[in-house]
């Protein structure tokens, strides 16, 4: 069975939505731990960094979902070329193609 572009895009959308939920759940859990007197046994600096990572994950996936709804998903924000499907499957929230990402 061959997959159409729409099937693959829908698969990526589902992956992004799942990642968004996972980051949101993680942020909720970490926030609750940060409010505990002993921080749930975590070092406060480590906990703060984990919260930042979860927040960034939420932002990245939300931006990717927004690009999907706008029709710009999968297009490099720097050069305007298509981001290869294989890259999107590995990093669904990718904003840049590999050459542009490497340029910084």
C-alpha positions in Angstrom: 0.0 0.0 0.0 1.4 3.4 -0.9 0.9 6.4 1.3 -0.2 9.6 -0.1 1.3 12.9 0.9 -1.8 13.7 2.9 -1.5 10.3 4.8 2.2 11.1 5.7 1.3 14.7 6.7 -1.5 13.4 8.9 0.9 11.0 10.5 3.3 13.8 11.3 0.4 15.9 12.6 -0.6 13.1 15.0 3.0 12.7 16.1 3.3 16.5 16.8 0.0 16.4 18.7 1.2 13.5 20.8 4.5 15.3 21.5 2.6 18.4 22.5 0.6 16.4 25.0 3.7 14.6 26.3 5.5 18.0 26.8 2.4 19.5 28.5 2.1 16.5 30.8 5.8 16.7 31.7 5.6 20.4 32.4 2.6 19.8 34.7 4.4 17.1 36.6 7.6 19.2 36.9 5.7 22.3 38.0 4.1 20.3 40.7 7.5 18.9 41.8 9.0 22.4 41.9 6.3 23.5 44.4 7.1 20.7 46.8 9.4 21.7 49.7 12.0 19.1 48.6 11.4 19.5 44.9 10.4 15.9 44.7 14.0 14.9 45.4 15.4 16.9 42.4 18.1 19.5 42.4 16.3 22.9 42.0 18.6 23.9 39.1 18.1 20.6 37.3 14.3 20.9 37.8 14.3 24.5 36.5 16.2 23.3 33.4 13.8 20.4 32.8 11.0 22.9 33.0 12.6 25.1 30.4 13.1 22.1 28.1 9.5 21.1 28.4 8.4 24.7 27.7 10.6 24.8 24.6 9.1 21.5 23.5 5.6 22.9 23.8 6.6 26.0 21.9 8.3 24.1 19.1 5.5 21.6 18.6 2.8 24.4 18.7 4.7 26.4 16.1 5.0 23.3 13.9 1.2 22.7 14.2 0.6 26.4 13.4 2.8 26.1 10.3 0.7 23.0 9.2 -2.5 25.0 9.5 -1.0 27.9 7.6 0.4 25.6 4.8 4.0 26.4 5.4 5.0 23.2 7.3 8.0 21.4 5.8 9.4 24.6 4.2 12.8 25.8 5.4 12.3 29.2 7.1 15.8 30.4 5.9 16.1 29.3 2.2 12.5 28.4 1.4 13.3 24.9 0.1 11.3 21.9 1.1 12.6 20.1 4.2 13.2 16.5 3.3 10.5 14.2 4.6 13.1 12.0 6.4 14.2 15.0 8.4 10.6 15.8 9.4 10.0 12.2 10.4 13.0 12.4 12.8 12.4 15.9 14.0 8.8 16.8 13.2 9.1 20.4 14.5 12.1 21.2 12.2 12.1 24.7 11.0 15.2 24.5 8.8 16.7 22.1 6.3 20.0 20.5 7.4 22.3 22.9 5.5 20.6 25.9 6.9 20.5 24.5 10.4 24.3 23.8 10.2 24.9 27.4 9.2 23.2 28.5 12.4 
